[in-house]
Amino acid sequence: MPRIPLFSASTGLNVVIAYVFALLLLYLIARLLLRAKLAGGKLLGRAGLTVLAVILLNGVGSLIGYHLPLNPVTILIPTILGLPGFALVALLQYLLF
C-alpha cells in the first residue's frame, strides 16, 4: 500500500486550501452544535421550572378548587413564552373549564 503524505513539496495550493477550508468548516459546525446544546439546556431548565410552577399552583389552587392539568401543552406554552405564557394558560383554564 503506498504511503500518501499529507503535506509535501509536491502538495498543491488547492489541497492546502481544501484542508484549511475543511478545518474551518469543522470548527463552525462544532460551535453551532455547542450553541444548540446550551440553548437546549436552557429550554429544558425552563420546562422544569414550569412543571414546578404548575405543581405549586395546583397545591395552592386545591384550596379554592382550581386545577391546572399537567400536560405537554400547559408545559410548552409557558416554557417558550415565560411568565405571560403561564398567566395565559392559567387564565384560559379558568375561563374555559
N, C-alpha and C positions, 0 to 999 in steps of 0.2 A: 504494500500500500504506500503510495507516495506521500511524502510529508509536505503539507501546504503551510507555508509561513503566513502569519497574519500581516506583518509588515516587513517588507524587504526593499532592496534597492529597485526592484522591478515593479513594486506596487504602484499602480497608477493613482493619480489625484482623485479620480472618480471613486475609487474604493475607499480612500481615506474620508472623503466627503460622505459617502454612504455610511461608514462606521460612526462618524460624528452625528449624522442625522438620526441614526438608529438609537444611539445613546441619548440624544436629546428627546426623542420620542418616548423612550422608556422612562425617562425622568418625568416628563409631563404626565404620562399615564399613572405613574406611582403617586404623584401629587394629587391627581384627580381622585384616585381611589382612597387616599388618606383623608381628603376633604369630605368625601361621601361618607366615610366611616365616622368621622366626627359629627357630621350632620345627623346621621342615623342614630348615634348615641344620644344626641341632644333630643331628638324626637322620641326616642324610647324613654328617656328620663321624664319628658313632659307627659307622656302617656301614663307613666307610673304615678306622677303627681295627680293626674286627672282621676285615676282609679281611687286613690286615697281621698280625694275631694268628694267623689260620689259616695264612697263608703261613709265618710263623715257627715255628708248631707243626709244620707239615709238614716244614720243614727240619730241626728238631731230632728229630722223630719218625722221620725216614727212617733215622736211626742205629740205632733199635731196631725198625724195621719197623712203625711206626704212621703211619696216613694219615687225615686228616680231609678229606672231599670239600668242594670249594668250590662250593656251590650256594645258591640263594635261601633255603632253609630254614636251612642252617647259618650264614647271614649274618643273617637276620631275627631269629631267637631271641636270639642274644647282643646284637644291636643294641638290642632292646627290654628285655631282662632284665639286661644288663650282664655282669659277671664270673660271677655264678651261672649265667646262661644259657649262657655259654661252657663252664663246667665241666659243665653238664648235657649239652650237645651232645657234648662230648669223651667223657664217661663213657658215654653211650648208644652212641656209635660203637664204643667199646672193648668194651662188653658184648654188643652185638648183632651186630657184624660182626667 
